[in-house]
Amino acid sequence: NQQRALLPVVAFQLFGLLLLGIIVYRSIRSARRLNDANAEKEFMNRELGIASRIQLAMLPGKTYVDDCLEIAGSLVPAKQVGGDLYDYVIRDGKLFFSIGDVCGKGIPAAIFMSMTQAVFRSAASHLNDPSRIVHSMNKQASRGNETGMFVTLFVGVIDLATGMLRYCNAGHEHP
């Protein structure tokens, strides 16, 4: 009788151990997934940190100073990388500069920002009129742009001898 009475107790204990084993197994599996997710997040944060340093290194690094002009700039993205930009080129006694903001944030905006900056440098290296620079940049940015991304941009040209400013505002907020 005692053995028969112990049988449900033993069965209940075995069921409890089985349930405990399942709980421990699932906990270990969840902990592994959490560790993998944390490792992936850490990897992405490192990658974004590198991308941020690359992006900031693409901006003009030095302050330019001459007798009549001082140029300094700073950029603090809202996220690790973003779409804000500024740049300048000095050529033929003129300062060509751009200030812009790519629509959106994050990596897509950062990629579009780097393309915009490269296109500005290319156009400003051989064109003198701000509207022609913007037109050339627009043609380049529109080519193959299936995502519909865009940048608002202010492009100016200052004649360093006379101080005369010519500019083209391509949808950017008023300076």
N, C-alpha and C positions, 0 to 999 in steps of 0.2 A: 504494500500500500504506500509505503514511504517512497519507493522507487517510482511508482505511478504518479505520485504527487510531485516529485522532483522533475519529471519529464516536461511539464509545461514551463516550469521555472527555467530549466536548462534551455529549452527552445526559445523562451523569451530573451534569455541572456545572449544566446547565439544570434538572434535577430538584432539585438542591441549592438553587439559587436560588428555585425555586418553593416548596420546603419552607420555606426561610428567610422568604419573603414571607408564607406562611400563618402562620408562628410570629409574625412581627412584627404582622400584622393582628390575630391573636387576642390578642396582648399589649396592643395599643392598645385593643381592644374591652374587655378585662378591666380595664385601667386606667381607662377611662371609666366602667364600671360601678362600680368601686371609688370613684371620685370622686363619682359620683351617690349611692352608698350613704353615703359620709362626709358629703356635703352634707345628705342626709336626716336622718342621725343628729344632725348639728349643729343642724339646724332643730328636731328633736324635743327636744333638750337645751335649746335656747332657750325653746321653748314650755313645757317642764316647769319651767324656772326661773321663768318668768312665773307659771305656775300655783302654784308654791310660794310666791312672794311674795304672790299674791292670797290663798291659803289662810291664811298667817300673819297677813296684815292683817285677816282676819275674826275672829281671836281678840281677846279683850280686850287692848288695848295698854298701858293705864296701870295703875300700881299704885294701888289704892284704899286710902286710909288715913283713919280717923276716930279718935275717942277710944278705942274699944274693939276696933277691927278693922283689920287690915292684910291686903290681898289682893295676891298677886303670882303670876304663873304663867309657865311656859315650856314650849315644846313643840319637840322635835327629832325630826322624822319619820325613820323607818328608811330611806326612799327620799326622792326629791325631794318627793313629795306622799304623803299617807297618810290614815289614818282616825282618828287620835287627836284628841280634842277636849276642851275645857273652856270654860266660859262662866259668866257670872253676870249677874244683874239685881238691882238694888236698888230696892225699891218698898214703900211703906207701912211703913217701918221694919223691913223684912225683907230678908235677903240670900237670893236664890234662886240656887243654883249647880248645875252639872252637870259631871260628869267621865265621859268615855266612850271607847270603842274600837270602831270599826267592824270587822267581820270582813273579812279580806283586806287588801291593800295596793294602793298605786298609785292611778291615776286613778279607777277605780270607787269605791274606798273614800273618796277625797277628795270626790267628788260626793255620796255618801251622807252624809258628815260634814257638808257644808255644808247639806244638807237637814235633818239632825238638829238642827243648831245653830239654824237658822231656826225650826223647829217648837218647840224649847225656848223661844226668846225669845217666840214667840207665846203658848204655853201659860202661861209664867211671868208674862206681862203681865196675865192676868186670873184665873188659878187660884191658890189658896193652899195646897192640900194636895199634898205631893209625889207621893202615889200617883195622884191625879187628873191631875197634870201628866204622869206617865209613861203613864197610860192614854190620855190625849189624844194624846201623842206616838206611842204604839204604833198607834193608829187611823190617824193620818196616814201613818206610815212603811209600814204594811201596805197602804194603798190603792195598787193598781196595781203592787205590788212583785212582779213576775214572776221576778226574779233570785234571790229568797230571801235577799237581803242583810239583815243585822241589825246592831244595835249593842248592846253591853253598856253599861249606864249606871247611874250613881249620881247621884241628884237629892236635894239637901238644901235645907232652908229654915231659916235661923237668924233667930230674933227678936232683933234688935239691942238691944232694951231689956232683955230678960231673959237672953239667951244660950242660950235653949232651941233645940235642934236637932231637927228632924223630918226623916226621910229615907225614901227608897224606893230599894232596891237592885234594879236590873233585870238581874241576871246578871253584874254587874261583880265583879272581884276585890275582896277586902276592902281598904278604904282603909288 
